[in-house]
Amino acid sequence: MCSFILYLLALCSLSIISIVEASKTLGSFNIDLIHRDSSLSPFYNSSMTPSNLLKNAALRSISRSNLVDHLLVDEKESTETIIIPNHGDYLMKIYIGTPPVERLAIADTGSDLIWVQCAPCQKCFSQDTSLFDPNKSSTFTTVSCNSKPCTLLPSRQRGCGNSGQCEYFYQYGDKSFTKGNLGVDAINFDGGQGVKFPKSIFGCGTYNAFTIDTDGKITGLVGLGAGPLSLVSQLGDQIGNKFSYCLLPFDSPSTSKLIFGEDAIIKGDGVVSTPLITKPSSPTFYFLNLESIVVGQKKVQTGDTDGNIIIDSGTTLTLLKPTLYNEFETLVKEVIEEEQNPPSPYNLCFGYKDAMNFPDIVFQFTGANVSLRPKNMLLKLDTNLFCLAIVPSNQQGLSIFGNVAQFDFQVEYDLEGKKVSFAPTDCTKLG
């Protein structure tokens, strides 16, 4: 969730924009992430079978990857467009204003701006709750056109209102959009009982449209990407420029965790780290360099060194550029018998056997070998059919390391140290 902050070197040095000030000394805090298809989600539909849910999630992945590719290959367009997470796989609650108002938002590492729908609204998509009214918050202030936060918006996505207020406009890859005023207000994540960030910058959207159907549940978006107005960038030094998450599948009775600060640091045995790469042409996304993929005793080399795969919490499947995928698929087929006519959008499916011997698969990033377990690779579509959660992307240059591959790993982003770390973890035990 794109080079709309191209001219800002703040992208790679997040410490220079620690705009948010915590209301008390901050050590660590965590936020519940709710998978949109879990029984804890307002989107939960008990009539949907696991197979239906997995198919929908896979189709969201393909759609999302197409939008990402649109941003990566068209630099002119990407100055105006940001990725939309197609419902988003994970949701989070935030509380804005004084008194705090609860909002349910999409959490997305592929986007930057925090925004919610606000009153008075010229055009808003349907939501179950009342719009956030900045006039009812005693701590809300508008941002002026000549302020630093306003200049962090790219020139094509900001304007100046009649009263000198900073106006923003974001159009997403699927033609959804949000338009409104940039504002500052208190934001917290537990209803006001814990740490509060009194000077958080966010978009107060008064002209918004989603091309997706949110069923009235979603009220906005929380960007967790690398740009300077994202949540993690604003928290900056307050969280030591570190955050991590530990993701669970939709059928888990527990929530996934998003962790900020000292507790985000992964310690102990089994931790592996790889360089975090950011690119001026695509400043929102977090890139890693995938050197090779090991399948059993054989290996597929990428030959790349400059960051060739996006790590993304909002994409379900792992997508590999077609040439790499074809070589990978050939090795998998050598060691396990595939089912014919796999359901779309999957490419490889396997019938269940008692003695099913699936090969060990390792993604070898620069400096870090990440061994994928069956839960990170196979999706159970029905009693006797498993499909590989790795598919080819539609475009030659695009690969994405999706969230199924990250299940039950704690994944740490050290934005100052410029590295991403992985450790196998029972995510149900993180609190």
N, C-alpha and C positions, 0 to 999 in steps of 0.2 A: 500498500500500500502504500521523465520526472526530474529534470534538472532545473526545477523551479527555484532552487536556492544556489544555482551554479556560481554566482558571483560572490557568495559568502564563504569565506574561509572558515567561518565559525563552525561549519559542518564537521570538520575533523578535529576541532579543538573545542569540545563542548564546554570546557571549563570557562571560556570567555563569556558565556551567556548563562550564568546562573541567576536568572531573573527572579525566580521564586525564592521567597524567604520563609523558612519554617517558623511556626509560632513558638516552638520550643526546640531544644537541642534534639536533633534527629539521629537515632542510631540505625534502626531498621524497621521496616513495616512490610506487611504483605497484603495482597488483595486476592479475593476469590475470583477465579476465572470460570465461567459457566459455559460448558459446551452447549451450543444452540440446540442440539438434538438430545440432550440428557433429560432425565426425568425432573431435574431441578430447573429446567429452562422454561420460560413462558411460551416458547415455541413448541414445547413437547406435545406430540400427537401420539396417543397410545394406539391409534389404529394403524400407524405406519410400522411395517415390519423392518427388522434390521437390514434386510436386503434393500428395501426402498430407501432407507436412510443413507446407506453406504453409496447407493447409486447417485442420490442427490448430491452427496458430499463430493463424489468423484466428478460430477458434472460441474459443480462450483469450482473445483480445482482447474479444470480445463478452461472455463470461462475466465477465471482470474489470471491464469498464465497468459491467455491471449491479450488481456488488457495490459499486463506487465510488459509483454513483448512490444506492444504498441508504443509504450513509453520509452523503451530502450532503443528502438530503432529509429524513431522519429524525433530528433532533437528539437526541431522547431515546435512540434506539437507538445512535447513534454515540458516546455516552459509554461504551459497553460493547463496541464492535466495531471491529476494524481490518481492513483489506483483506488478503486472502491472494492471492499472485500466481499461483495456478493453475498449479503446476509452476514458474513463473518462467521467463522467457526467458533469463536469464543466471545463471550459477553462479560461486561463488568459493570458494577455500580459505582457511580461517583455522586458526591453531594456538593452542590454549588450554592454559594451565597450565604447571607445571614438574615433570617434563619436558614439553615441548610435545606435544600430541596433535592430529593433523590432523583437521579436520572439513570436509566439503563442504556448503555452505549456499547457499540462494537469496539473491541480492543484489537488493534491492528499494527503489527510491525512494518507494514507496507504503506503507512500513511503518516503524516506529520501533525496536522493541526488538531487540536481539541476543539470540538464545537457541539453546540446543542441548539435546538429550535427555541426561539424566543418570541415573546409578545412585545409590542403588537406585531402581528405577522401579516405580511402582504399575501404570501402564498406558502403554506406549509403542508407537508404530507401528514396523513392521519396518525395520531398517537393517542393512546389510552388516557394518559395523564395530561393535566393542564400544561400549557407552555411555560417555560421559565420566564418570569417577568422581572427584568433587572430593576424596575422601579420599586419593587417590593423587597429588594435586598439592600440593607443599609451599608454594605461594603462594596457595592458595584461602582466602578468608574469606567468611563470610556477612555480609549487610547487616542491620543492626538496624532495628526498626520505626520508631524515632524519628530515623533518619538522613536527611540531605537526599536521597540517591538514592531512598529509599523514598517520600518525600513527593512526588517527581516523578511517581510513578504516580498516576493518578486514584483517588479514594477508593473507587469501586466496583470497582477492579481491584487492590486491595491488601488484605492482611490481616496479622495478627500471629500467629505460631506460638507453640507452647507454650514455646519457649526464647527468645522475643523476636525471632525472625528475621523478616525481611520476606518475605511471601508475595505472589506475583503471580498474576493470572489474565487471560489474553487470549482472547477468543472472536472468531473471524474471521467475515467476511461469509458464508462458505459453511458455517458451523457447525463448522469445524475449531477446535481450541483448544489452548492450552498452559497448564499450571499447574505451579508449583514455587516455588523460593526464589530471590530476587535475590541474586547473589553478585558478588564481586570477584576477579579473577585476571589473570594476565599473558596478553595476546593479541598475537600477531605474525602476519605474513603470508608469511613465507618460511622457516618451519621453525626460526626462532631465530637465523638468521645475520645479520639486519639490525636495524632498529629494533624495540624491544619496548615495549609499553605495559603496565606492571606493575599498573596499578590500573584495569582496564577493568570496567565494570559490565555484567552480562549475566544473562539468565534461565537458571537450571538447571532444566529441565523434567523433572518426574517423573510427570506425568499429562498425556499428550498424545494428540491424534488428528488425523490428516489425512483429510479426505474424499476427497482425491485419492490416486492410486496413485503413490508415489514410487519403486517398484521397489527399495526398500532403499538407494537411493543418497544421498538427502538426510538430513542429520542435524540441520538447524535452519535458521535464517534470520538474515540480517544486514540490519537496517533502516538505510536511507540517507535516510530522510525528515527532515522539519524539526523533529520533536519532540525534547525535551532528552535522551532516552536513546538516540537513534540513534547510530550509529558516528560520523557526521560532526559531530554536536553534541558528543559526548564529546571528540573530538579538538580541537575548538574552536580556541583560540589556537595550539595546537601546529602546526596546518596553515594558520594565517592565516585560518581560517574559509573556506577555498576548496578546492573539489575539482572535477574535471572527468572526463569520460569520452569515449572515442572508440569508437564501436560499429561492428562488422562483421557482415555477414549470416552465416547459418548455414553457407553453402557456402564460406566463406573458410577457408584452411588456417592462418590466424593467429588469435591470441586478441585480443579487444577489451581495452582498457585503462581502468582506473579509477585516477586520479592525484590525489594529495593534496599540498598545500603549494605551494611556489614554482613547481614545474614545471606545476602545474595552470593557471597564468595563461596565457591566450592572447595572443600578441603578433604584430605584423606586419600586413600588409595584409589586407583582407577581413574583419576582425573587426567584428561588429555586436553591440550590446548592447540589452537591454530590461529594464525593471524586473521584479524578482522580487517577487511579491505573496504574502503569507501571510495566512490568514484565521482569526480566532479560532474560528469554527464548524467549520473543517476544518484543524486545525493541522499535520497530517502532510504535506499535499500542497503541491507547488510550483505556484503559479498564474502564468500570464503573461496579458497582455491582447492578444488578437487583434483588430486594428482592421478588417482586410479581407483578402480573398483575391483576387489578380489571376489571371485566366485569359486568356492572350493579351493582348488590348487592352481587356478589360472587367474590371470589379471588382464584388465583392460586399462590401457594408459590414455590419459587425456592429452598430454603434451602441453598443457597450459601452466602458466605461472602467475598470472596477473588478476586472479579472481574471476572464476567462471561459473559460480553457482550462488544463487540467492538463498539465504536461510530465512524461512518465513513461517510464522506461526499460523497464518491465516489460510494457507493452502493445505488441503488434506493429503493429496498424493505427492509423491516425489516425481518430478518430471525431468527427464534427461533430453538434451538436444538429440535429434534423430540419429546422427551418425554414432554417437556414444551409446545410445540406447540399443541400436541394432547389434553392436558388438556384445553388449551386456546380455541381451536376450539370447544370442547364440550360445553363450557359455551356460546360461541357466538351462536351456533346452538339452544340452549335452548330458546333464546329470539328473534330470527329472522329466517324466513324461507329462506333457501338457494335454489339456482338454481342447477339443476342437470347438470352434465357434464361440469364443468367450463373449459374454454380454458387454455391450458398449458402456463406458469408454475404456474398459480393461483390454489389455493385449494378451496377457498370459494368465490362465486359470488352471487349477489342478483338482482332480478328484481326490477325495479323502481316502487314505489307506492307512491301516493300522501300522504298517511299517514305513510310513512316509519318511523319506530321508531327504529333507530339504538341505541344500548346500549352505555352508557358512558364507555370509556375505559381509564384506568389510568395505566401508567407504574410507578411503585413505586421503584425508585432507593433509595439507602441508603441516607436518609435525604432529598429526593426531590421527590415529586409526580408530574409527568408530564402528564397532561390531554390532550389526543389526540382528536382533532376535526375531523369532517368528512373528511376535506381536507387532514388530516394526515393519514387516514386509507383507504379511498375508492378511487379507480381509475375508471373513467368513460370510459368503453371500447366502448360502443355505447349508443344510446338514452335510451335504457331500461335495460342496464346491467352495474352494478357496481361490481368491484372485490376488495377483501380485499388486501391491500398492505403489508400484513404480511403472510409469508409462512414458511414452515419448511425448515431448512437447511438439507443438505444431510448427515451431520455428527453429531454424538451424542454430541460432546462437544462444538459446535460452535453456537454463537448467534451474530448478528450484528444489531445495531440500525441504520437504513438507512436514506437516506435524505428526503424521502417523510414524514416520521414521524417528521422531523425537519422543514418542511416548515412553514414559518412565525413564527419561534422562533428565537430570537437572542441567539446564543449559544457561551458562553465565556469559553475559556480555560485559566486558571490561572496556568501556569506551575510551578511557584515558590510556590504558595499557595496550589498546588496539588488539584485543584477542577475544576469541570465543572458546569457552571450555565446556567439556561434556563429562558427565559422570553418571553411570547407571544408578538409578535411585528408585526406591519404592515411593512414588509420588503421593500415595495415600497417607504416608507418615509425616509429610511436611506440614507444619502448622504455622 
